[in-house]
Amino acid sequence: MKFNVEGMTCSHCERAITRAIAALGGTARVDVAAGTVEVDGVADEARVRAAIEDEGYRVAGSDAAAEKAGSCCGGCQS
């Protein structure tokens, strides 16, 4: 599965999403510059979206994430 994810800006963002997907039993390839996350090993798209959104990012096309979305993860100094 591939997702367009808004709000990722740094390596901390990449780690947060990678760990969230790993907790579901999957693997994630995060491209911060492109704003994409590719997930393998998890069949339930809703669980993946929820895991990404729980980390504070917005998955494009997900209305539920709009209210929770902020900017970045807070892990960088920008």
MARBA-3410 file (N, C-alpha, C, O; in Angstrom, 1 decimal):
78
0.8,-1.2,0.0,0.0,0.0,0.0,0.9,1.2,0.0,1.9,1.3,0.6 ~ 0.4,2.2,-0.7,1.2,3.5,-0.7,0.2,4.6,-0.3,-0.9,4.7,-0.7 ~ 0.8,5.5,0.6,0.0,6.6,1.1,0.7,7.9,0.9,1.9,8.0,1.0 ~ 0.0,8.9,0.6,0.5,10.3,0.6,0.2,10.9,2.0,-0.9,10.9,2.5 ~ 1.3,11.3,2.6,1.3,11.7,4.0,1.8,13.1,4.2,2.9,13.4,3.7
1.0,14.0,4.8,1.4,15.4,5.0,1.9,15.6,6.4,1.5,14.9,7.3 ~ 2.9,16.5,6.5,3.4,16.9,7.8,4.8,16.3,8.1,5.3,16.6,9.2 ~ 5.3,15.4,7.3,6.6,14.8,7.5,7.7,15.8,7.1,7.7,16.2,5.9 ~ 8.7,16.1,8.0,9.7,17.0,7.6,11.1,16.6,7.9,12.1,17.2,7.5 ~ 11.3,15.5,8.7,12.6,15.2,9.2,12.8,13.7,9.4,11.8,12.9,9.3
14.0,13.3,9.8,14.3,11.9,10.1,13.5,11.4,11.3,13.2,10.2,11.4 ~ 13.2,12.3,12.2,12.4,11.8,13.4,11.0,11.4,12.9,10.4,10.5,13.4 ~ 10.4,12.2,12.0,9.1,11.8,11.4,9.2,10.4,10.7,8.3,9.6,10.9 ~ 10.2,10.2,10.0,10.4,8.9,9.4,10.5,7.8,10.4,9.8,6.8,10.2 ~ 11.2,8.0,11.5,11.3,6.9,12.5,10.0,6.7,13.2,9.6,5.6,13.5
9.2,7.8,13.5,7.9,7.6,14.2,7.0,6.8,13.3,6.3,5.9,13.9 ~ 6.9,7.1,12.0,6.0,6.3,11.2,6.5,4.9,11.0,5.7,3.9,11.1 ~ 7.8,4.7,10.8,8.4,3.3,10.7,8.1,2.5,11.9,7.7,1.3,11.8 ~ 8.2,3.1,13.1,7.9,2.3,14.3,6.4,2.0,14.5,6.1,0.9,14.9 ~ 5.6,3.0,14.1,4.1,2.7,14.2,3.7,1.6,13.3,2.9,0.8,13.7
4.3,1.5,12.1,3.9,0.4,11.2,4.5,-0.9,11.7,3.9,-1.9,11.6 ~ 5.7,-0.8,12.2,6.3,-2.1,12.8,5.5,-2.6,13.9,5.4,-3.8,14.1 ~ 4.9,-1.8,14.7,4.0,-2.2,15.8,2.8,-3.0,15.3,2.2,-3.8,16.0 ~ 2.4,-2.7,14.0,1.3,-3.5,13.4,1.8,-4.8,12.7,1.0,-5.6,12.2 ~ 3.1,-5.0,12.7,3.7,-6.2,12.1,4.2,-6.0,10.7,4.5,-7.0,10.0
4.2,-4.8,10.3,4.6,-4.5,8.9,5.9,-3.7,8.8,6.6,-3.4,9.8 ~ 6.3,-3.4,7.6,7.4,-2.6,7.3,7.0,-1.3,6.5,6.1,-1.4,5.7 ~ 7.7,-0.2,6.7,7.4,1.0,6.0,8.6,1.6,5.3,9.7,1.5,5.9 ~ 8.4,2.0,4.1,9.5,2.8,3.4,8.9,4.2,3.3,8.0,4.5,2.6 ~ 9.6,5.1,4.1,9.1,6.5,4.2,10.0,7.4,3.3,11.2,7.4,3.5
9.4,8.2,2.5,10.1,9.2,1.7,9.6,10.5,2.1,8.6,11.0,1.6 ~ 10.3,11.1,3.0,9.9,12.4,3.6,9.8,13.5,2.5,8.8,14.2,2.5 ~ 10.8,13.5,1.6,10.8,14.6,0.5,9.6,14.4,-0.4,9.0,15.4,-0.8 ~ 9.2,13.2,-0.7,8.1,13.0,-1.6,6.8,13.0,-0.9,5.7,13.1,-1.5 ~ 6.8,12.8,0.5,5.6,12.8,1.3,4.8,11.5,1.1,3.6,11.5,1.1
5.6,10.4,0.9,4.9,9.1,0.7,5.4,8.1,1.7,6.5,8.1,2.3 ~ 4.5,7.1,2.0,4.8,6.0,2.9,4.3,4.7,2.2,3.1,4.6,1.8 ~ 5.2,3.8,1.9,4.8,2.5,1.3,4.9,1.4,2.4,5.9,1.3,3.2 ~ 3.8,0.7,2.6,3.7,-0.3,3.6,3.5,-1.7,3.1,2.7,-1.9,2.2 ~ 4.3,-2.6,3.7,4.2,-4.0,3.3,3.9,-4.8,4.6,4.3,-4.4,5.7
3.2,-5.9,4.5,3.0,-6.8,5.6,1.8,-6.5,6.5,1.6,-7.2,7.5 ~ 1.0,-5.5,6.1,-0.2,-5.2,6.9,-1.4,-5.1,5.8,-1.3,-4.2,4.9 ~ -2.4,-5.9,6.0,-3.4,-5.9,5.0,-4.5,-4.9,5.2,-5.3,-4.6,4.3 ~ -4.7,-4.5,6.4,-5.8,-3.6,6.8,-5.4,-2.1,6.6,-4.7,-1.5,7.4 ~ -5.9,-1.5,5.5,-5.6,-0.1,5.2,-6.0,0.8,6.3,-5.3,1.8,6.6
-7.2,0.6,6.9,-7.7,1.4,8.0,-6.7,1.4,9.2,-6.5,2.5,9.8 ~ -6.2,0.3,9.5,-5.2,0.2,10.7,-4.0,1.0,10.4,-3.4,1.7,11.2 ~ -3.5,0.9,9.1,-2.3,1.7,8.7,-2.6,3.2,8.8,-1.8,3.9,9.4 ~ -3.7,3.6,8.2,-4.0,5.0,8.3,-4.1,5.5,9.7,-3.6,6.6,10.0 ~ -4.8,4.7,10.5,-4.9,5.1,11.9,-3.6,5.2,12.6,-3.3,6.1,13.4
-2.7,4.3,12.4,-1.3,4.3,13.0,-0.6,5.5,12.6,0.1,6.2,13.4 ~ -0.6,5.9,11.3,0.1,7.1,10.8,-0.6,8.4,11.5,0.1,9.3,11.9 ~ -1.9,8.4,11.5,-2.6,9.6,12.0,-2.4,9.7,13.5,-2.3,10.8,14.1 ~ -2.3,8.6,14.2,-2.0,8.6,15.7,-0.6,9.2,16.0,-0.4,9.7,17.1 ~ 0.3,9.2,15.0,1.6,9.8,15.2,1.5,11.3,14.9,2.5,12.0,15.1
0.4,11.8,14.4,0.2,13.2,14.2,0.3,13.7,12.8,0.4,14.9,12.5 ~ 0.3,12.8,11.8,0.4,13.1,10.4,-1.0,13.0,9.8,-1.9,12.3,10.3 ~ -1.1,13.6,8.6,-2.4,13.6,7.9,-2.2,12.7,6.6,-1.3,13.0,5.8 ~ -3.0,11.6,6.5,-3.0,10.8,5.3,-3.9,11.4,4.4,-5.1,11.6,4.7 ~ -3.5,11.8,3.2,-4.3,12.4,2.2,-5.5,11.6,1.9,-5.4,10.4,1.7
-6.7,12.2,1.8,-7.9,11.6,1.5,-8.6,11.0,2.8,-9.6,10.4,2.7 ~ -8.0,11.3,4.0,-8.6,10.9,5.2,-9.2,12.1,6.0,-8.5,12.9,6.5 ~ -10.5,12.2,6.0,-11.2,13.3,6.7,-10.9,13.3,8.2,-10.9,14.3,8.8 ~ -10.8,12.1,8.7,-10.7,12.0,10.2,-9.4,12.6,10.7,-9.3,13.1,11.8 ~ -8.4,12.6,9.8,-7.0,13.1,10.2,-7.0,14.6,10.2,-6.1,15.2,10.8
-7.9,15.3,9.4,-7.8,16.7,9.3,-7.8,17.5,10.6,-7.1,18.5,10.7 ~ -8.6,17.1,11.5,-8.7,17.8,12.8,-7.4,17.5,13.7,-7.1,18.4,14.4 ~ -6.8,16.4,13.5,-5.6,16.1,14.4,-4.3,16.5,13.8,-3.3,16.6,14.5 ~ -4.3,16.9,12.5,-3.1,17.2,11.8,-2.4,18.5,12.3,-3.1,19.5,12.6 ~ -1.2,18.4,12.5,-0.4,19.5,12.9,0.8,19.7,11.9,0.6,19.4,10.8
1.8,20.2,12.4,3.0,20.3,11.6,4.1,19.6,12.2,4.4,19.7,13.4 ~ 4.8,18.8,11.4,5.9,18.0,11.9,5.6,17.2,13.1,4.5,17.2,13.7 ~ 6.6,16.5,13.6,6.5,15.7,14.7,7.0,16.4,16.0,6.8,15.8,17.1 ~ 7.6,17.5,15.9,8.2,18.2,17.0,9.6,17.7,17.3,10.3,18.1,18.3 ~ 10.1,16.8,16.5,11.5,16.2,16.8,12.6,17.0,16.2,13.8,16.8,16.5
12.3,17.9,15.3,13.3,18.7,14.7,13.3,20.1,15.2,12.4,20.5,15.9 ~ 14.3,20.9,14.9,14.5,22.2,15.4,14.0,23.3,14.4,14.4,24.5,14.6 ~ 13.2,22.9,13.4,12.8,24.0,12.4,11.6,24.7,12.9,11.1,25.6,12.2
END
